[in-house]
């Protein structure tokens, strides 16, 4: 009887400790947002128990509809370093999964296109694609119309759209969603800026 009581007390103690730990310390980053007076800008403020400032590389993997784009980013250390650097100033124009799903064979170099084997180095193709969707600039948002230069030196024209969106190169739209952190901002887009 004493062994059984000890076992139940020990089990109860372990469950109590684990429960109190998970209630006070989340294993998943917690997001806090601040909206400006016009509800235009959503700013990620803090991660619970964050070590240093929150950067683009911290928040982009959280977005479930950017997983294909994130997988491409994870292939290149120099891009990871750029997005991790709190002193950089970066705008990411990230195509959502629904846009990239039909293009993954081109990004990865697998398959055939119109009965022709793909002969492009897939890693080089993916790198060029990523550079065309990343802008290193002094400003950290698409706050005004004008031109931007992507990391592959392509010009991206920016026109203000409706409902806090932007039209890029006259054909691709931001979705109205963006997250801003210490080293830049992520915009989700409904198309690609680099022809594959």
N, CA, C and O of each residue as an XYZ file, in Angstrom:
784
protein
N       0.814     -1.187      0.000
C       0.000      0.000      0.000
C       0.866      1.264      0.000
O       0.553      2.235     -0.688
N       1.954      1.246      0.772
C       2.849      2.401      0.840
C       3.527      2.649     -0.507
O       3.720      3.797     -0.907
N       3.889      1.564     -1.208
C       4.521      1.710     -2.521
C       3.533      2.318     -3.514
O       3.905      3.166     -4.325
N       2.291      1.890     -3.450
C       1.284      2.389     -4.362
C       1.023      3.872     -4.085
O       0.892      4.654     -5.026
N       0.949      4.264     -2.843
C       0.744      5.661     -2.472
C       1.932      6.508     -2.924
O       1.744      7.606     -3.448
N       3.143      6.011     -2.727
C       4.340      6.732     -3.163
C       4.343      6.914     -4.669
O       4.698      7.980     -5.172
N       3.947      5.873     -5.387
C       3.900      5.942     -6.849
C       2.908      7.016     -7.300
O       3.219      7.806     -8.191
N       1.718      7.050     -6.694
C       0.723      8.039     -7.063
C       1.174      9.449     -6.704
O       0.945     10.382     -7.472
N       1.809      9.616     -5.552
C       2.314     10.934     -5.166
C       3.411     11.409     -6.109
O       3.441     12.578     -6.492
N       4.305     10.510     -6.481
C       5.376     10.852     -7.408
C       4.800     11.222     -8.777
O       5.225     12.201     -9.389
N       3.848     10.448     -9.246
C       3.199     10.735    -10.524
C       2.492     12.087    -10.468
O       2.603     12.887    -11.397
N       1.770     12.341     -9.388
C       1.074     13.605     -9.225
C       2.061     14.775     -9.216
O       1.799     15.810     -9.829
N       3.175     14.618     -8.537
C       4.195     15.655     -8.462
C       4.779     15.937     -9.846
O       4.944     17.097    -10.226
N       5.086     14.900    -10.587
C       5.652     15.080    -11.935
C       4.658     15.788    -12.840
O       5.032     16.711    -13.563
N       3.412     15.376    -12.813
C       2.391     16.013    -13.648
C       2.208     17.467    -13.255
O       2.054     18.325    -14.124
N       2.223     17.760    -11.963
C       2.082     19.141    -11.491
C       3.241     20.003    -11.969
O       3.024     21.126    -12.423
N       4.452     19.505    -11.875
C       5.630     20.257    -12.315
C       5.566     20.510    -13.814
O       5.781     21.638    -14.257
N       5.276     19.481    -14.601
C       5.196     19.638    -16.057
C       4.087     20.597    -16.460
O       4.268     21.399    -17.376
N       2.952     20.527    -15.795
C       1.840     21.416    -16.101
C       2.211     22.860    -15.794
O       1.944     23.750    -16.601
N       2.817     23.102    -14.649
C       3.184     24.473    -14.302
C       4.269     24.999    -15.233
O       4.283     26.189    -15.550
N       5.177     24.131    -15.676
C       6.230     24.558    -16.600
C       5.633     24.970    -17.933
O       6.002     26.014    -18.470
N       4.723     24.179    -18.480
C       4.146     24.501    -19.783
C       3.213     25.693    -19.716
O       3.007     26.365    -20.726
N       2.637     25.978    -18.541
C       1.788     27.152    -18.425
C       2.599     28.432    -18.348
O       2.126     29.482    -18.783
N       3.791     28.373    -17.813
C       4.595     29.586    -17.669
C       5.595     29.783    -18.782
O       6.093     30.894    -18.966
N       5.906     28.746    -19.527
C       6.934     28.856    -20.551
C       6.468     28.116    -21.790
O       6.499     26.886    -21.843
N       6.040     28.869    -22.778
C       5.521     28.254    -23.995
C       6.662     27.704    -24.839
O       7.725     28.315    -24.944
N       6.426     26.551    -25.436
C       7.428     25.970    -26.329
C       7.327     26.564    -27.722
O       8.278     26.465    -28.498
N       6.212     27.173    -28.055
C       6.007     27.805    -29.358
C       6.135     29.303    -29.165
O       5.608     29.848    -28.195
N       6.838     29.992    -30.088
C       6.950     31.439    -29.952
C       5.571     32.098    -29.910
O       4.686     31.772    -30.701
N       5.409     33.033    -28.971
C       4.160     33.757    -28.862
C       4.291     35.058    -29.631
O       5.313     35.738    -29.542
N       3.261     35.403    -30.383
C       3.308     36.599    -31.201
C       2.441     37.683    -30.584
O       1.314     37.429    -30.158
N       2.973     38.882    -30.543
C       2.220     40.047    -30.135
C       2.235     40.992    -31.313
O       3.283     41.208    -31.920
N       1.096     41.557    -31.645
C       1.020     42.462    -32.771
C       0.582     43.831    -32.291
O      -0.169     43.954    -31.322
N       1.051     44.845    -32.968
C       0.593     46.208    -32.738
C       0.053     46.706    -34.061
O       0.722     46.596    -35.088
N      -1.143     47.247    -34.045
C      -1.754     47.791    -35.248
C      -1.713     49.312    -35.136
O      -1.967     49.867    -34.066
N      -1.394     49.983    -36.237
C      -1.434     51.433    -36.173
C      -2.886     51.890    -36.222
O      -3.798     51.068    -36.312
N      -3.097     53.192    -36.163
C      -4.460     53.703    -36.056
C      -5.334     53.340    -37.257
O      -6.557     53.267    -37.132
N      -4.715     53.111    -38.420
C      -5.478     52.735    -39.611
C      -5.455     51.236    -39.869
O      -5.928     50.774    -40.907
N      -4.912     50.483    -38.937
C      -4.764     49.030    -39.069
C      -3.987     48.658    -40.323
O      -4.269     47.638    -40.951
N      -3.015     49.476    -40.688
C      -2.231     49.233    -41.890
C      -1.045     48.316    -41.636
O      -0.762     47.429    -42.441
N      -0.379     48.515    -40.573
C       0.891     47.825    -40.357
C       0.803     46.880    -39.179
O       0.398     47.270    -38.083
N       1.187     45.633    -39.410
C       1.207     44.647    -38.340
C       2.670     44.442    -37.989
O       3.464     44.056    -38.847
N       3.031     44.691    -36.751
C       4.418     44.582    -36.329
C       4.562     43.469    -35.305
O       3.871     43.473    -34.286
N       5.438     42.530    -35.560
C       5.722     41.486    -34.586
C       6.618     42.102    -33.527
O       7.704     42.596    -33.832
N       6.162     42.072    -32.281
C       6.892     42.768    -31.225
C       7.893     41.883    -30.493
O       9.010     42.316    -30.211
N       7.513     40.675    -30.189
C       8.378     39.926    -29.293
C       8.088     38.437    -29.367
O       6.959     38.035    -29.649
N       9.065     37.646    -29.123
C       8.887     36.222    -28.910
C       9.139     35.981    -27.430
O      10.049     36.566    -26.844
N       8.333     35.121    -26.833
C       8.544     34.815    -25.427
C       9.912     34.182    -25.256
O      10.269     33.278    -26.012
N      10.666     34.623    -24.307
C      12.006     34.116    -24.014
C      12.964     34.250    -25.188
O      13.844     33.408    -25.365
N      12.808     35.293    -25.991
C      13.664     35.496    -27.158
C      15.082     35.853    -26.723
O      15.290     36.566    -25.742
N      16.030     35.351    -27.462
C      17.438     35.687    -27.226
C      17.846     36.720    -28.264
O      18.177     36.353    -29.392
N      17.831     37.982    -27.918
C      18.183     39.036    -28.860
C      16.981     39.447    -29.691
O      15.872     38.958    -29.480
N      17.211     40.359    -30.646
C      16.092     40.861    -31.444
C      15.540     39.788    -32.390
O      16.272     38.911    -32.850
N      14.260     39.875    -32.666
C      13.608     38.962    -33.596
C      13.936     39.414    -35.010
O      13.751     40.580    -35.359
N      14.423     38.484    -35.820
C      14.811     38.799    -37.191
C      13.916     38.043    -38.173
O      13.083     37.226    -37.781
N      14.110     38.336    -39.445
C      13.316     37.693    -40.493
C      13.439     36.174    -40.465
O      12.453     35.468    -40.676
N      14.631     35.674    -40.209
C      14.827     34.220    -40.205
C      14.063     33.561    -39.057
O      13.781     32.364    -39.110
N      13.727     34.331    -38.018
C      12.949     33.796    -36.900
C      11.473     33.638    -37.245
O      10.830     32.687    -36.799
N      10.931     34.564    -38.038
C       9.485     34.557    -38.254
C       9.040     33.938    -39.571
O       7.915     33.448    -39.655
N       9.874     33.942    -40.597
C       9.406     33.421    -41.891
C       9.035     31.938    -41.838
O       8.092     31.545    -42.526
N       9.722     31.090    -41.062
C       9.299     29.684    -41.030
C       7.946     29.448    -40.354
O       7.368     28.373    -40.514
N       7.441     30.405    -39.621
C       6.163     30.270    -38.936
C       5.006     30.303    -39.932
O       3.953     29.714    -39.684
N       5.197     30.979    -41.039
C       4.125     31.162    -42.014
C       3.870     29.879    -42.794
O       4.709     29.457    -43.590
N       2.733     29.268    -42.572
C       2.415     27.963    -43.169
C       2.249     28.011    -44.676
O       2.456     26.999    -45.346
N       1.884     29.155    -45.226
C       1.712     29.230    -46.673
C       2.964     29.740    -47.396
O       2.893     30.143    -48.557
N       4.106     29.720    -46.707
C       5.391     30.077    -47.329
C       6.403     28.939    -47.236
O       7.601     29.177    -47.388
N       5.956     27.721    -46.992
C       6.892     26.618    -46.734
C       7.797     26.307    -47.924
O       8.965     25.972    -47.723
N       7.300     26.407    -49.145
C       8.149     26.128    -50.313
C       9.245     27.188    -50.413
O      10.408     26.861    -50.647
N       8.877     28.448    -50.236
C       9.857     29.539    -50.275
C      10.888     29.376    -49.155
O      12.083     29.569    -49.379
N      10.436     29.025    -47.967
C      11.334     28.816    -46.825
C      12.291     27.657    -47.097
O      13.473     27.744    -46.763
N      11.801     26.582    -47.695
C      12.684     25.458    -48.032
C      13.787     25.892    -48.996
O      14.926     25.436    -48.887
N      13.455     26.760    -49.923
C      14.485     27.295    -50.836
C      15.514     28.113    -50.064
O      16.716     27.972    -50.291
N      15.056     28.961    -49.160
C      15.964     29.797    -48.366
C      16.946     28.936    -47.576
O      18.131     29.259    -47.493
N      16.459     27.855    -47.004
C      17.295     26.994    -46.160
C      18.437     26.334    -46.925
O      19.335     25.754    -46.314
N      18.416     26.415    -48.220
C      19.461     25.815    -49.048
C      20.720     26.680    -49.087
O      21.800     26.168    -49.381
N      20.608     27.970    -48.799
C      21.716     28.906    -49.015
C      22.107     29.626    -47.721
O      21.334     30.406    -47.166
N      23.307     29.346    -47.266
C      23.809     29.898    -46.011
C      23.918     31.418    -46.063
O      23.625     32.088    -45.074
N      24.335     31.972    -47.199
C      24.487     33.430    -47.270
C      23.145     34.156    -47.124
O      23.088     35.245    -46.554
N      22.080     33.562    -47.631
C      20.762     34.176    -47.471
C      20.289     34.025    -46.027
O      19.695     34.948    -45.470
N      20.545     32.883    -45.428
C      20.210     32.691    -44.012
C      20.951     33.715    -43.157
O      20.367     34.306    -42.249
N      22.233     33.926    -43.443
C      23.025     34.909    -42.692
C      22.448     36.312    -42.841
O      22.356     37.052    -41.862
N      22.060     36.683    -44.056
C      21.483     38.004    -44.298
C      20.199     38.187    -43.499
O      19.998     39.223    -42.864
N      19.333     37.180    -43.532
C      18.046     37.291    -42.849
C      18.167     37.164    -41.329
O      17.235     37.494    -40.595
N      19.320     36.683    -40.864
C      19.583     36.568    -39.422
C      20.237     37.815    -38.847
O      20.206     38.030    -37.636
N      20.821     38.628    -39.696
C      21.587     39.795    -39.257
C      20.647     40.915    -38.808
O      19.915     41.463    -39.632
N      20.653     41.263    -37.524
C      19.750     42.310    -37.049
C      20.100     43.694    -37.589
O      19.283     44.610    -37.499
N      21.295     43.862    -38.147
C      21.706     45.155    -38.681
C      21.381     45.319    -40.163
O      21.574     46.400    -40.720
N      20.893     44.265    -40.806
C      20.551     44.378    -42.218
C      19.177     45.034    -42.368
O      18.436     45.174    -41.395
N      18.851     45.427    -43.584
C      17.557     46.041    -43.894
C      17.035     45.359    -45.151
O      17.493     45.648    -46.257
N      16.083     44.459    -44.981
C      15.666     43.561    -46.055
C      14.152     43.590    -46.240
O      13.394     43.637    -45.272
N      13.729     43.561    -47.497
C      12.325     43.365    -47.838
C      12.239     42.028    -48.565
O      12.892     41.831    -49.590
N      11.434     41.112    -48.034
C      11.217     39.819    -48.682
C       9.848     39.853    -49.337
O       8.843     40.143    -48.688
N       9.818     39.553    -50.632
C       8.576     39.466    -51.390
C       8.364     37.990    -51.675
O       8.844     37.473    -52.684
N       7.647     37.311    -50.789
C       7.578     35.854    -50.779
C       6.325     35.328    -51.472
O       5.211     35.579    -51.013
N       6.500     34.600    -52.576
C       5.348     33.965    -53.214
C       4.769     32.880    -52.311
O       5.508     32.103    -51.705
N       3.454     32.834    -52.227
C       2.789     31.840    -51.387
C       2.853     30.459    -52.051
O       3.102     30.349    -53.252
N       2.628     29.426    -51.267
C       2.721     28.048    -51.757
C       1.868     27.790    -52.985
O       2.313     27.101    -53.903
N       0.657     28.322    -53.028
C      -0.225     28.056    -54.165
C       0.366     28.549    -55.480
O       0.066     27.993    -56.537
N       1.189     29.567    -55.432
C       1.862     30.082    -56.621
C       3.040     29.183    -57.011
O       3.282     28.945    -58.194
N       3.761     28.693    -56.015
C       4.981     27.922    -56.281
C       4.741     26.440    -56.518
O       5.599     25.761    -57.081
N       3.608     25.934    -56.105
C       3.355     24.496    -56.185
C       3.567     23.950    -57.595
O       4.162     22.885    -57.754
N       3.093     24.655    -58.616
C       3.247     24.196    -59.996
C       4.634     24.462    -60.566
O       4.940     24.022    -61.675
N       5.466     25.166    -59.834
C       6.799     25.512    -60.331
C       7.925     24.779    -59.606
O       9.096     24.989    -59.920
N       7.594     23.934    -58.654
C       8.649     23.282    -57.869
C       9.552     22.413    -58.725
O      10.737     22.280    -58.418
N       9.032     21.818    -59.790
C       9.884     21.000    -60.656
C      10.950     21.854    -61.334
O      12.042     21.364    -61.623
N      10.645     23.121    -61.589
C      11.634     24.011    -62.194
C      12.665     24.436    -61.153
O      13.863     24.477    -61.432
N      12.178     24.757    -59.933
C      13.097     25.173    -58.871
C      14.043     24.049    -58.461
O      15.210     24.293    -58.154
N      13.539     22.825    -58.458
C      14.368     21.705    -58.010
C      15.112     21.017    -59.146
O      16.018     20.218    -58.909
N      14.721     21.332    -60.397
C      15.398     20.725    -61.538
C      14.919     19.327    -61.856
O      15.568     18.616    -62.623
N      13.796     18.913    -61.285
C      13.295     17.572    -61.554
C      12.219     17.624    -62.627
O      11.489     18.611    -62.726
N      12.116     16.593    -63.414
C      11.041     16.475    -64.388
C      11.399     17.015    -65.752
O      12.556     17.321    -66.040
N      10.375     17.125    -66.591
C      10.529     17.566    -67.964
C       9.586     18.734    -68.210
O       8.535     18.829    -67.577
N       9.953     19.615    -69.115
C       9.100     20.719    -69.513
C       8.919     20.617    -71.017
O       9.891     20.725    -71.765
N       7.685     20.409    -71.473
C       7.363     20.285    -72.895
C       8.300     19.311    -73.607
O       8.880     19.633    -74.644
N       8.435     18.124    -73.035
C       9.248     17.045    -73.611
C      10.728     17.380    -73.727
O      11.436     16.757    -74.519
N      11.200     18.329    -72.971
C      12.629     18.651    -72.956
C      13.142     18.447    -71.545
O      12.498     18.852    -70.577
N      14.286     17.829    -71.430
C      14.893     17.681    -70.109
C      15.314     19.060    -69.608
O      15.742     19.911    -70.388
N      15.189     19.267    -68.316
C      15.658     20.512    -67.715
C      17.174     20.410    -67.573
O      17.685     19.506    -66.913
N      17.885     21.342    -68.195
C      19.337     21.277    -68.195
C      19.969     22.385    -67.352
O      21.190     22.539    -67.337
N      19.151     23.139    -66.667
C      19.643     24.223    -65.821
C      20.055     23.635    -64.480
O      19.396     22.738    -63.955
N      21.154     24.149    -63.930
C      21.561     23.729    -62.588
C      20.464     24.155    -61.612
O      20.222     25.350    -61.446
N      19.799     23.199    -60.964
C      18.663     23.554    -60.108
C      19.041     24.475    -58.956
O      18.255     25.346    -58.583
N      20.209     24.301    -58.396
C      20.615     25.151    -57.272
C      20.840     26.588    -57.751
O      20.469     27.541    -57.065
N      21.440     26.736    -58.912
C      21.664     28.067    -59.471
C      20.335     28.734    -59.810
O      20.157     29.930    -59.578
N      19.409     27.962    -60.356
C      18.083     28.468    -60.689
C      17.337     28.921    -59.432
O      16.711     29.981    -59.426
N      17.404     28.128    -58.387
C      16.748     28.453    -57.125
C      17.367     29.705    -56.496
O      16.649     30.553    -55.966
N      18.685     29.819    -56.553
C      19.375     30.973    -55.979
C      18.964     32.257    -56.700
O      18.673     33.267    -56.059
N      18.942     32.213    -58.019
C      18.531     33.374    -58.813
C      17.083     33.743    -58.488
O      16.742     34.921    -58.374
N      16.245     32.727    -58.342
C      14.850     32.956    -57.999
C      14.742     33.687    -56.657
O      14.012     34.673    -56.548
N      15.459     33.213    -55.641
C      15.416     33.853    -54.323
C      15.922     35.286    -54.373
O      15.299     36.187    -53.811
N      17.047     35.500    -55.040
C      17.610     36.851    -55.117
C      16.643     37.828    -55.775
O      16.634     39.014    -55.444
N      15.832     37.337    -56.701
C      14.847     38.187    -57.361
C      13.672     38.563    -56.480
O      12.876     39.428    -56.845
N      13.553     37.929    -55.330
C      12.454     38.207    -54.401
C      12.925     38.819    -53.086
O      12.151     38.939    -52.137
N      14.194     39.205    -53.037
C      14.751     39.825    -51.831
C      15.354     41.170    -52.216
O      16.101     41.277    -53.189
N      15.019     42.184    -51.441
C      15.526     43.536    -51.672
C      16.290     43.968    -50.428
O      15.776     43.888    -49.312
N      17.515     44.424    -50.631
C      18.282     45.029    -49.547
C      18.238     46.528    -49.791
O      18.760     47.020    -50.792
N      17.610     47.251    -48.868
C      17.394     48.683    -49.071
C      17.440     49.411    -47.743
O      17.404     48.797    -46.676
N      17.520     50.739    -47.825
C      17.517     51.558    -46.617
C      16.165     51.528    -45.930
O      16.087     51.553    -44.702
N      15.106     51.476    -46.714
C      13.785     51.442    -46.102
C      13.386     50.004    -45.816
O      13.856     49.077    -46.476
N      12.529     49.828    -44.843
C      12.138     48.484    -44.419
C      10.671     48.193    -44.707
O      10.043     47.411    -43.992
N      10.121     48.813    -45.746
C       8.743     48.509    -46.137
C       8.481     49.073    -47.527
O       9.284     49.837    -48.063
N       7.351     48.687    -48.099
C       6.909     49.228    -49.383
C       5.992     50.411    -49.114
O       4.843     50.416    -49.555
N       6.479     51.398    -48.405
C       5.624     52.478    -47.920
C       5.298     53.513    -48.983
O       4.472     54.394    -48.743
N       5.916     53.430    -50.137
C       5.639     54.413    -51.181
C       5.901     53.811    -52.547
O       6.579     52.792    -52.681
N       5.346     54.467    -53.562
C       5.559     53.994    -54.921
C       6.969     54.325    -55.375
O       7.625     55.204    -54.816
N       7.421     53.622    -56.378
C       8.753     53.857    -56.914
C       9.369     52.560    -57.393
O       8.663     51.589    -57.664
N      10.685     52.546    -57.495
C      11.404     51.365    -57.950
C      12.324     50.845    -56.857
O      12.888     51.612    -56.076
N      12.459     49.552    -56.819
C      13.396     48.891    -55.929
C      14.318     48.024    -56.775
O      13.967     47.652    -57.894
N      15.480     47.706    -56.253
C      16.398     46.780    -56.910
C      16.465     45.508    -56.090
O      16.760     45.541    -54.896
N      16.188     44.384    -56.738
C      16.309     43.109    -56.043
C      17.792     42.747    -55.946
O      18.642     43.415    -56.536
N      18.090     41.696    -55.206
C      19.481     41.290    -55.029
C      20.108     40.758    -56.317
O      21.331     40.649    -56.409
N      19.284     40.424    -57.311
C      19.847     40.032    -58.610
C      19.856     41.208    -59.585
O      19.958     41.019    -60.798
N      19.746     42.438    -59.039
C      19.800     43.701    -59.782
C      18.648     43.916    -60.744
O      18.772     44.722    -61.666
N      17.558     43.242    -60.566
C      16.364     43.491    -61.370
C      15.566     44.627    -60.735
O      15.509     44.756    -59.512
N      14.960     45.435    -61.575
C      14.130     46.528    -61.090
C      12.737     46.005    -60.791
O      12.140     45.290    -61.596
N      12.233     46.367    -59.633
C      10.870     46.018    -59.228
C      10.107     47.333    -59.090
O      10.430     48.161    -58.239
N       9.098     47.516    -59.929
C       8.279     48.724    -59.825
C       7.196     48.490    -58.781
O       6.594     47.418    -58.710
N       6.966     49.512    -57.979
C       5.993     49.414    -56.887
C       4.918     50.475    -57.099
O       5.210     51.668    -57.179
N       3.670     50.021    -57.189
C       2.536     50.930    -57.297
C       1.599     50.631    -56.127
O       1.399     49.475    -55.752
N       1.034     51.689    -55.565
C       0.109     51.480    -54.457
C      -1.188     50.902    -54.983
O      -1.740     51.382    -55.973
N      -1.670     49.863    -54.310
C      -2.926     49.225    -54.701
C      -4.047     49.640    -53.779
O      -3.987     50.688    -53.136
N      -5.076     48.804    -53.721
C      -6.200     49.096    -52.841
C      -6.067     48.280    -51.562
O      -5.403     47.244    -51.535
N      -6.702     48.759    -50.516
C      -6.724     48.066    -49.223
C      -5.330     47.711    -48.715
O      -5.084     46.576    -48.307
N      -4.429     48.671    -48.740
C      -3.075     48.508    -48.203
C      -2.274     47.423    -48.911
O      -1.477     46.726    -48.282
N      -2.479     47.280    -50.195
C      -1.690     46.338    -50.992
C      -0.852     47.123    -51.986
O      -1.036     48.328    -52.158
N       0.069     46.427    -52.636
C       0.916     47.019    -53.654
C       0.937     46.121    -54.872
O       0.839     44.899    -54.761
N       1.067     46.745    -56.047
C       1.230     46.003    -57.293
C       2.699     46.095    -57.660
O       3.272     47.183    -57.711
N       3.306     44.936    -57.916
C       4.729     44.864    -58.236
C       4.899     44.489    -59.704
O       4.312     43.515    -60.175
N       5.696     45.258    -60.416
C       5.957     45.043    -61.844
C       4.671     44.988    -62.658
O       4.629     44.339    -63.703
N       3.629     45.659    -62.195
C       2.375     45.752    -62.919
C       1.553     44.478    -62.974
O       0.501     44.462    -63.613
N       2.001     43.395    -62.319
C       1.276     42.131    -62.448
C       1.142     41.325    -61.162
O       0.228     40.506    -61.056
N       2.010     41.523    -60.191
C       2.007     40.737    -58.959
C       1.536     41.630    -57.816
O       1.962     42.779    -57.695
N       0.657     41.091    -56.987
C       0.103     41.873    -55.874
C       0.579     41.341    -54.536
O       0.758     40.137    -54.356
N       0.781     42.260    -53.598
C       0.962     41.824    -52.220
C      -0.421     41.459    -51.702
O      -1.422     41.974    -52.199
N      -0.488     40.588    -50.722
C      -1.784     40.114    -50.244
C      -2.365     41.001    -49.151
O      -3.460     40.729    -48.659
N      -1.671     42.032    -48.771
C      -2.117     42.863    -47.661
C      -1.504     42.420    -46.354
O      -1.543     43.150    -45.363
N      -0.932     41.215    -46.347
C      -0.281     40.677    -45.158
C       1.179     41.105    -45.151
O       1.858     41.021    -46.174
N       1.653     41.555    -44.026
C       3.089     41.697    -43.853
C       3.445     41.679    -42.388
O       2.643     42.034    -41.524
N       4.674     41.254    -42.127
C       5.210     41.251    -40.770
C       6.518     42.010    -40.791
O       7.360     41.816    -41.667
N       6.667     42.873    -39.813
C       7.864     43.701    -39.735
C       8.625     43.359    -38.468
O       8.038     43.241    -37.392
N       9.935     43.200    -38.601
C      10.814     42.933    -37.469
C      12.009     43.870    -37.545
O      12.038     44.772    -38.382
N      12.974     43.668    -36.695
C      14.089     44.597    -36.564
C      14.893     44.763    -37.865
O      15.418     45.846    -38.120
N      14.997     43.727    -38.676
C      15.845     43.830    -39.869
C      15.068     43.811    -41.176
O      15.652     43.593    -42.237
N      13.765     44.034    -41.117
C      13.038     44.121    -42.369
C      11.601     43.671    -42.268
O      11.005     43.644    -41.192
N      11.061     43.318    -43.423
C       9.644     43.004    -43.525
C       9.433     41.891    -44.541
O      10.186     41.763    -45.506
N       8.395     41.087    -44.311
C       7.987     40.038    -45.244
C       6.623     40.415    -45.805
O       5.688     40.700    -45.056
N       6.520     40.413    -47.130
C       5.231     40.558    -47.800
C       4.930     39.252    -48.524
O       5.803     38.696    -49.190
N       3.725     38.769    -48.400
C       3.292     37.625    -49.196
C       2.782     38.170    -50.530
O       2.084     39.183    -50.571
N       3.140     37.481    -51.623
C       2.715     37.935    -52.944
C       2.007     36.806    -53.691
O       2.214     35.624    -53.414
N       1.165     37.207    -54.650
C       0.330     36.249    -55.378
C       0.889     35.843    -56.741
O       0.157     35.335    -57.590
N       2.171     36.064    -56.944
C       2.825     35.695    -58.200
C       4.323     35.638    -57.992
O       4.809     35.728    -56.865
N       5.050     35.487    -59.086
C       6.512     35.470    -59.000
C       7.073     36.682    -59.739
O       6.484     37.157    -60.710
N       8.199     37.166    -59.276
C       8.877     38.309    -59.885
C       9.989     37.879    -60.837
O      10.484     38.680    -61.629
N      10.372     36.621    -60.752
C      11.434     36.082    -61.596
C      10.834     34.975    -62.438
O      10.280     34.012    -61.908
N      10.945     35.116    -63.771
C      10.469     34.059    -64.652
C      11.374     32.854    -64.514
O      12.599     32.979    -64.528
N      10.774     31.698    -64.381
C      11.538     30.460    -64.241
C      11.575     29.712    -65.546
O      12.175     28.640    -65.625
